[in-house]
Amino acid sequence: MPVRPSPTARQLRFGVELRRLRERAGLSSTEAARLLGMKQAQVSNMETGRLGVSAERVRTMACQYECPDKDLVEAIAGMTGDRKRGWWEEYRDLLPPALLDLAELECHGTALRTSHTSGIPGLLQTMDHAREVFRQVVPELSPAEIEHRASFRLKRQGILFHSKPPVPYRAVIHEAALHMRFGSRDVTRQQLKHLLKLGEHPNISIHVIPFDAGGYPGSGQPIYYVHGAVPQLDTVQLDQSHGLVLLDAEAQLAKYRTVLDRLMALSLIELESRALIHHILQTT
């Protein structure tokens, strides 16, 4: 199997999980190669996502590494089975690779959680709202780039409606974000109406943190938590000024689960959240 020149984020994560299995066994890459009957370079390429591995090879490696967690092993083996080109590949030469990695991450997620304090989550935005958001990007995007990013964002939303079974999606939005105006008054009103409509879907729950809830944990940055097949394969995505950041260390996952849980505790229940969104719509 040829070595990949540019592994995707999912392929990189797969390699990280293989390395973690080896390290838990207390083996160096050289020792693992000897145990598995392969070259050390092969082990290194597998652990950097540059070399594909079959599901059976994963199970063999896990057995040699004496990993007792069968659910984790099967989840990692499952990461080898999807070799199809996803819909996002049509944007390969049009958008930054990190955005394509995000779509692939969502495609394989079992549940999605997010929190936003100054904007509407991307999977809940209308096309017009998304365009206005991308017009604010620094450095400025060209009209063609804005259209590419906006259409890509809308295609990502398909994960909420076309997956079987439907992927559970829970969003916590601060009231401040609902008052932010991107574009005209009509664009803002259509966005609020869109939130109310989306909230009617059984797999989508939208919760609002009201102004009178007071302070909240975290720095106010958007948090996107994608659940994997097992908790060890969860991923946190953060928006930074220089681009998207993916986190998967155990301590990081625990931290952001706690932050999201606390934000949820501060938010209104769905019925009350809908009432507040409706009130803001009526006064906008």
Secondary structure, 3 states (H helix, E strand, C coil): CCCCCCCCHHHHHHHHHHHHHHHHCCCCHHHHHHHHCCCHHHHHHHHCCCCCCCHHHHHHHHHHCCCCCHHHHHHHHHCCCCCCCCHHHHHCCCCCHHHHHHHHHHHCCCEEEEEECCCCCHHHCCHHHHHHHHCCCCCCCCHHHHHHHHHHHHHHHHHHCCCCCCCCEEEEEEHHHHHCCCCCHHHHHHHHHHHHHHCCCCCEEEEEECHHHCCCCCCCCCEEEEECCCHHHCEEEEEECCEEEEECCHHHHHHHHHHHHHHHHHCCCHHHHHHHHHHHHHHC
